[in-house]
């Protein structure tokens, strides 16, 4: 029996990881689910955030699968099929990825008969749609079998109606639309349905050129530190950089010796206690390429200090 492959898509900060966590928590207990996590940055934060046994997750960091990690994807799928013996595979793409291309690569003839197209699930942050500034969102919607309009709790009624109509005009007419907050959708409503890949063969969904780079114009900045940081100073830095930081996430050792998980997206910044000690501070920031030097310079001054 062939294993279904699902691509979980959505722009930076749309709630992909939260959705995956909710899905894993309420999935059938006897279902062996392998998660492939693809992150643009050089270190994987999501691997530590996704609530699954470490044996059930494979880290693909340092670029987008759709335009540069084909061999790594093939090796990961072989592991999922031959070693892990997965019943289902979820590929969490980067927020800058073209999910249709990831699906085409995963369905390579090398695995013919062993894997099948599961579907493309695209999440959208209802409180911040980047259709003009970040056109990749349009491509993610065009490829979707399912669109999840997430974070609707942050949007008022009239505005939500407008957003809903905008989304419907961009997604395939046969695709399903769900609305929720915190990625809360019943597992069977999404993953028990059989979707087809017909729309991926339209003329406007052709494979990407070999030299295409979906991350062009964007940059990642990574900071690692073993000493504590003053959280209030760090938050002031985020505030000072304003909208030059598109997305950020990671873990921070604070001055009181505890640890916090930090998430920043267009809908705001969230800091929560990890409830456990962490070994080191790890932060990833995503900016436009033109803003990288400014943001990195601001943060470098704090991270290079020897004391708090």
N, C-alpha and C positions, 0 to 999 in steps of 0.2 A: 504494500500500500504506500502511495507517495505521500510525502510530508508537505503540508501547506506552508508557504512562506508569506508572511505579512510584513509590509514596509510601513513603519510608523513615521509619518512625515509631519512637517509643520515648522514655521519660522521660529527663530530664536526666542525662547521664552513663552511659547504657546501652551506649554503644559504637557509635552510628550512623556517626560519621565514620571510625572504624577499620574498620568493616565495608565502607563505601564504598571506602576505599582498597584494601582487600584485593580487593574485587570488580573494581575498575578495573585492578589489577595483573595479574589473571589472566583478564580478559575477552578474547574474540577480537580480535586486532589490527586486523582490518578493520571492526570495529563502531564507528560514530560515536556516542559516548555524551555527551549533554549533562547536566550536573548543575546543578540549581537549588538553591541553599543558602538556607534561610530561618532567620534567627537573631532571637531575641527582643531582643538588645542592639542598640545604635545603630551598633556597628562589627562587621565580620565577621571572626572569628578562623578559622572553619572554611575560609573561602576560601583562606587561606594554608596550612592544614593538609592539605587534600585534594590528593593528588598527581596533578594533571592539568594539561594545558596551559591557561593562562589563558583561551584562546579557548573552552574547553569548559565554562566555569563562569559562572553568573550569580548575583549576590548579591542576595538579598531580605532586607534587615535592617530592624529597628525594629518588630517585631510578628509576629503569627502569620498566615499565609495564611488559615487557616480562619475568621478573624473580623476581617479588615481590610485585606488586600492583594490583593483580587480583580483590580483593574485592573493591578497590577504583575505578577501571575501571568499574565494574558492577554498582556501585552506580552512577557514572557519566553518564553512558549510560541510566540508568533509568531516571535520571533527563532530559537528552536530549530528550527522547521519551515521558515521561509522563507530564513533566512540561513545558519544552521549546517548545515541539511539532516540533522538527527539521525536515527539509526536507532532510538534508544531514549532516553527521558528519565527521569532519576532526580530526584525531589524530596525533598531532605532537609528534613524538617519540624523545627520547634522541639520541644523536649522537652515543651512544654505544649499541643501542637496536637491537634486531633481529626482523625485522618487520613481518616476517611470523608468529612468535609466537604471536605477538600482534593481528594479524588478526584472528588467530585460537581462541584466548581467547575471542575476541569481538563477534565471531560467536557462542558463547555458546548456547546450546539448550534452555537455560532460556529465550532467546529472539527469539526463532524460529518463523518465519513468520512475525516478526516485523522489523528485520534488514536483510540486505543482504550485500554480499561482494561487495564493490565498486571497490577497487584496491589498489595496493601498489605503491606509487610514490617515487622513490629514487633519491636524488640529489647527484651529485658528483662535487667536486671542481676541475675543469680542471687544475688549476695551482698547485695542490698539492694532488696527489693520494697516499694514505697511504696503499697500498696493502701488503707491506711487514711488515712495522712496526705495522700496525693496521689491522689484517686480518678480523675484523668484517665488513670491507668494502666489502669484497667478499661475505659475507652472505647477506648483504643488496642488492647487485646487483643480486644475485641468486633469491631473492624473488620478484624482481620488475616486475610489469606490464608495468611501464613507467620509463625510466631513463632520467633524465634531466642533461645533461652535462653543468654545470653552470660556470660562470666566464671565458668564452672563450676569453674575451677581454684581459686577462692577459697572454695568450699563443700565441706563434707564429705559423704560418701555418704548418710547418713540424712537430713540436712537437705535435700540435693538431691532426694531422693525426695519429700519433703513439698512442696517448691517446685514440682516438676514436676506433681504432682497438683493443686495450687492453680491453676497456669497452665491446665491442661487443662480445668478446670471453668469457666473464664472465656472461653476462646477458642472460636470456632465449631467444631463437631464435625468439619466437613469440612476444616478448615485443617491445615496441616502444621506439625510442631514439630521444630526442630533444636536441638542442644546443642553448644556450642563455647566456646572462649576466644579472645580477640583478634579476634572477628568472622570467623574463618576458615571459610568455607563455599564450596564449589566454585561458581563463577559459574553454570554450566549447571544445577546442582541448584535454583537459585532462579529465574533469569531465563529459562530455556528452557521453563519450564512455563507453560501458559496457565491463568489463573485467571479465575473469573467474579465478578461483583459482586452476585450475588443477595442475599447477606446484608446488603448496604448498604440494601436496600429494606424491611427489617423495620420494624415500628412503633416499635421502640426505637432505630432508627438514622435517624430523620427529620432533615431539615436543621435547622441551628441557627437560633435566632431572630436577627433582624437586629442586635439590640443585644447579642448574646452576646459575652463576652470571655473567652477561655480563659486569659488571663494574669491575670485578676482575683485579687488577693491576693498576687501575686508582683511583684518589682521587680528591675530591673537597675541595676548601678552600673558605670560605665566610667571607667577611669583611663588617661591617656596621659602619657608623660614622655619627654623626650629625654636626660636625664641618667641615669647609672647608679644602680642601687639595690643596697643590701647584701642579698644573697639570704637570709642567715640571719635578718636582721631581718624580712624579708617573710614568711618561713615561720613565724616566731614569731607574727606577726599572724594568720595563718590558724589557727594552733593556739589562740590566745587567743579567736578568734570561735567556735570549736567548730562545732556543728551549725547555727549561724545562717546559714552559707553553704551553700546547697544545691548549687551548682555554680560552678566558676570555671575559666577557661582564658585563655591568652594567651601573650605573649612578653615576656621581661624582659632588659634590658641589665644585666649584673652588674658588680660592682666591678672585676673583672679585665679588663673590656672585651669579654668574650664575650657570647653570647646563649643563653638557655635557653627551652624551651617548658614551660609549666606547665599541668598539668591537675589539677583537684580534683573528685572526685565522692564519693558515699557510700562507695565502696569504698577511698578513700584519696587521697593526693596523690602525683603523679608529676612529677618534674623531669628533663628530659633536655636535653643539649647540642644546639643547633641545627646545630652544625658550620659555622656561617657568621655573619658580622656581621649584626646587625639595626639598622635605622635608629632605632627608638624602642621604648620599652616600651608595650605595649598589654595591658590586663587587663580582662576582663569578669567580674563577680560577679553571681550570681543569688541572691536571698534572698526570704524572705517579706516582704511589705510592712511588717509590724510590726517587722521587724528591720533595715530598711534604714538608718535614721538611726544606729543603734548601729554597724553595720559600716562605713558610709561614714565616720563620724567617726574611727574607729580607723585606717582606711587613709589618709584625707586627710592626717593629720599626717605620715605618711611621704612621700607623693607631693608634698606642697607644700614639702618641704625643698629647698633649692638645692644641697646637697651630700650625699654619702653619709656 
